[in-house]
């Protein structure tokens, strides 16, 4: 990445309130090298916490935005667990479903009203620098290169012989190094799972030593590098033990509003990395083409993964959104409340709840004031009768009072459900169903055993799909699942979702005073599997010879 575009890589190293910005301001942001403050324990800890500060960046015309939240919202939209009907930050464009076919006796084929035939068409039309914040695909690219650059400089700073750490210095240093490698693995996991190609950037200033170039590599290479970084973190975590100095450093590098007292122990980190690597493999392989060896690989990785009670990275808020990462509303739990109304829960998510699931009763209720229908006539998929119940009222996925924590890394439930899916496809159906039941019990779903629905492959897969949709709601995997299950492929390629609930406007089914009605429709998503490289990058970093393709 060339710094003409990425001037945002000024490494401010905020501690998010524990120190002033200028304390860790690097002397030359265009060629950042660790300043004197990074040779102190307080400075290096604050810089490590500055990973989170990179969630937020300045966008011309919008000011500071939480890019991490925007990419989270857009992926959730594409997974059709939530939706955003607005053009703000290009939020609605990636969820432009190609066509929705109403059931008999209507049989009407309703195209998306954007004027473009497919999601790829509209994304390409907006993938320009002149589109500004309407370019949906820029946020994910930007935020994870910002975070990656912060991690690069942290690693370089930890090798400074002038750095002095108190107490158990070896443990502290290894934790900080592992923290940096973990986040690099996180960044490359996201980039490799979303873009057709990307850059490998392991240089603190993104230019020195030729470590970053204009050679774009295919996404599978990016994912391999994600796992390489995870494995370096894993080796470090495996070599240390939790002690008081470990805990103190962990609390110093995680913001207080992100539950920094729920320590992720070295053993928990090791298990989480195994789960993340299993996710990377699963998310980027189509089920239809997976062989027994693929499922065995998933099972072997997840078998060393997270267990019930493991802590993970979460993202919270502070009262009044003061000095946190929300920017006033930029958190999934706030985007979806009535006051902001920028995200809504999808009817297709509600449809996936099975009768008697206590998680529905606890977490969802009627939308205040009535249903939301075809907002601004931008697509009939943009309609819902429901809203998540606020956390302050006993729910888990929305708030009007800045409450709750969102997992932003793998969890025990995800690991168990990967093992369940692998077992089911390997023919161990009863084992897979038992794992589904364990997750439901862990989340107090109150459902009968999964086996009660039958022991066939199809019935077990249906239960698995339902449970991943519900049990992993708003955890950053819905898009990966829809893609790998083939749901978001074009109908002509066997994709789409039949009998999908859509709140159809009355004007399409009778006119006059006909109310909007839930009908089982066929959704032809026709989404592209991996995005093009954003023009925001390509305008300043033209692909060199031997680069992988950067566009579909």
RAPEGI-V199898 format. One record per backbone hydrogen bond with DSSP energy under -0.5 kcal/mol. NH is the residue of the N-H (numbers start at 1). CO is the residue of the C=O. E is the energy in kcal/mol with one decimal. If there is no record, write none. Layout:
nh = <NH:NH>
co = <CO:CO>
e = <E:E>
This chain:
nh = <5:6:7:9:10:12:17:18:23:24:24:25:31:32:38:39:40:44:45:46:47:48:49:50:51:52:53:54:54:55:56:57:59:62:63:65:67:67:68:70:71:72:73:74:75:76:77:78:79:80:81:82:83:90:91:92:93:94:95:96:97:98:98:99:100:101:102:102:106:107:110:110:111:112:115:119:122:123:124:125:126:127:127:128:131:132:134:135:136:138:139:141:142:143:144:145:146:147:148:149:150:151:152:153:154:155:156:157:158:159:159:160:161:163:164:169:172:173:174:175:176:177:178:179:180:181:182:183:184:185:186:187:188:189:190:191:192:193:194:194:195:196:198:201:202:206:210:211:216:217:219:221:222:223:224:225:226:227:228:229:230:231:232:233:234:235:236:237:238:239:239:240:247:248:249:250:251:252:253:254:258:259:262:263:265:269:270:271:272:273:274:275:276:277:278:279:280:281:282:283:284:284:285:287:288:289:290:294:295:296:297:298:299:300:301:302:303:304:304:305:306:310:315:321:322:323:324:329:330:331:334:335:336:337:341:342:343:344:345:346:347:349:350:351:352:352:353:357:358:358:360:361:362:363:364:365:367:370:372:373:375:377:378:382:383:384:387:389:391:393:394:395:397:398:399:406:407:408:409:415:416:417:418:419:420:421:422:423:424:425:426:427:428:429:432:433:434:435:436:437:438:439:440:441:442:443:444:445:452:453:454:460:461:462:463:464:465:466:467:468:469:470:471:472:473:475:481:482:483:484:485:486:487:488:489:493:494:495:496:497:500:500:502:504:504:508:509:511:514:517:519:521:521:522:523:523:524:524:525:526:527:531:533:537:538:539:540:541:544:547:548>
co = <2:2:5:6:7:10:19:15:20:20:21:22:28:29:35:36:37:40:41:42:43:44:45:46:48:49:49:50:51:52:53:65:63:59:59:57:55:65:55:66:67:68:69:70:71:72:73:74:75:77:76:76:344:87:88:86:90:90:92:93:95:524:525:524:110:522:100:108:103:103:100:108:109:98:112:526:118:119:120:121:122:123:124:126:128:129:131:132:134:135:136:137:138:139:140:141:142:143:144:145:146:147:148:149:150:151:152:153:154:155:156:157:159:160:39:167:168:169:170:171:172:173:174:175:176:177:178:179:180:181:182:183:184:185:186:187:188:189:190:191:191:531:217:199:200:203:207:208:214:198:196:218:218:219:220:221:222:223:224:225:226:227:228:229:230:231:232:233:234:235:236:237:243:244:245:246:247:248:249:250:255:256:259:261:263:265:266:267:268:269:270:271:272:273:274:275:276:277:278:279:280:281:282:484:484:286:287:291:291:292:293:294:295:296:297:298:299:300:301:302:271:307:406:318:319:321:321:326:326:329:331:331:332:334:337:335:335:83:386:81:383:346:346:347:348:349:350:354:356:445:357:357:358:359:360:387:385:367:384:371:382:374:375:379:381:372:365:363:398:390:391:390:389:389:333:315:405:313:313:411:412:413:414:415:416:417:418:419:420:421:422:424:423:427:428:429:430:431:432:433:434:435:436:437:438:439:441:440:449:450:451:456:457:458:459:460:461:462:463:464:465:466:467:468:470:472:477:478:479:480:481:483:482:482:486:490:491:490:487:523:497:521:519:502:517:505:506:506:511:504:502:500:519:101:497:521:99:522:523:489:488:194:550:534:534:535:537:537:214:544:216>
e = <-1.3:-1.7:-0.6:-2.0:-1.0:-1.4:-0.6:-0.6:-1.2:-0.6:-1.1:-0.6:-1.8:-0.6:-1.3:-1.8:-1.4:-2.5:-2.3:-2.1:-2.3:-2.0:-2.1:-1.2:-1.3:-1.7:-0.6:-1.0:-0.8:-2.3:-1.5:-2.3:-2.7:-2.5:-2.1:-3.0:-1.6:-1.2:-1.2:-1.7:-2.3:-2.0:-2.6:-2.3:-2.3:-2.0:-2.3:-2.2:-1.7:-1.7:-1.8:-1.1:-2.4:-3.0:-2.1:-1.4:-0.6:-0.7:-1.4:-1.6:-1.4:-0.7:-1.2:-1.6:-2.1:-2.6:-0.6:-2.9:-1.6:-1.7:-3.2:-0.7:-0.7:-1.8:-0.8:-0.8:-1.7:-2.6:-2.5:-1.9:-1.4:-0.9:-0.5:-2.4:-0.6:-1.5:-2.1:-1.5:-1.3:-1.5:-0.6:-0.7:-2.7:-2.5:-1.6:-1.3:-2.4:-2.3:-1.6:-2.2:-1.9:-2.3:-2.3:-2.1:-2.1:-2.3:-2.1:-2.6:-1.9:-0.6:-1.0:-1.7:-0.5:-2.0:-1.2:-2.2:-2.2:-2.7:-2.4:-2.4:-2.3:-2.6:-2.9:-2.5:-1.9:-2.6:-2.9:-2.1:-2.0:-2.4:-2.5:-2.8:-2.6:-1.9:-2.1:-2.7:-2.6:-1.4:-0.5:-0.9:-2.4:-3.0:-2.2:-0.6:-0.5:-1.1:-1.1:-1.6:-0.8:-3.1:-1.4:-1.2:-1.5:-2.5:-1.8:-1.8:-1.9:-2.1:-1.9:-2.3:-2.5:-2.6:-1.6:-2.2:-3.0:-2.3:-1.7:-2.8:-2.3:-0.6:-1.1:-1.1:-2.5:-2.3:-2.1:-2.6:-2.5:-1.3:-1.5:-1.1:-1.8:-1.2:-1.6:-1.5:-0.9:-2.5:-2.3:-2.1:-2.8:-2.5:-1.8:-2.1:-2.6:-2.6:-2.1:-2.4:-2.7:-1.8:-2.7:-3.5:-0.9:-0.6:-1.4:-2.2:-0.5:-1.4:-1.6:-0.7:-1.9:-2.4:-1.9:-2.1:-2.6:-2.7:-2.1:-2.9:-1.9:-0.5:-1.2:-2.2:-0.5:-2.2:-1.9:-2.8:-0.9:-0.6:-0.5:-1.3:-3.3:-2.4:-1.8:-2.9:-1.1:-1.4:-3.0:-2.1:-1.8:-2.2:-0.5:-2.3:-0.6:-0.5:-1.8:-2.2:-0.8:-0.9:-1.4:-2.0:-0.7:-3.1:-1.4:-1.1:-2.3:-1.7:-2.1:-2.1:-2.6:-2.1:-3.0:-0.5:-1.6:-2.6:-1.7:-2.0:-1.8:-2.4:-2.3:-2.5:-3.2:-1.7:-1.9:-2.5:-0.7:-0.6:-2.4:-2.5:-0.5:-2.4:-0.7:-2.0:-2.7:-2.2:-1.9:-2.0:-2.1:-2.3:-2.4:-2.5:-2.4:-2.3:-1.4:-1.3:-2.6:-1.4:-2.2:-2.7:-2.1:-1.8:-1.9:-2.3:-1.9:-1.8:-2.3:-2.6:-2.3:-1.8:-1.3:-2.9:-1.9:-1.9:-2.0:-2.3:-2.7:-2.2:-1.9:-2.3:-2.9:-2.3:-2.5:-2.4:-2.2:-2.3:-2.9:-1.3:-1.4:-1.4:-2.4:-2.4:-2.3:-2.7:-2.5:-1.0:-1.3:-1.4:-0.8:-1.7:-1.9:-2.5:-2.3:-2.0:-0.6:-3.1:-1.8:-1.4:-2.7:-1.8:-1.3:-2.9:-2.1:-2.3:-2.2:-3.0:-0.9:-2.2:-2.6:-0.6:-2.7:-0.6:-0.9:-0.8:-3.0:-3.1:-2.7:-1.4:-2.0:-2.6:-1.4:-1.2:-3.2:-1.7:-3.2>
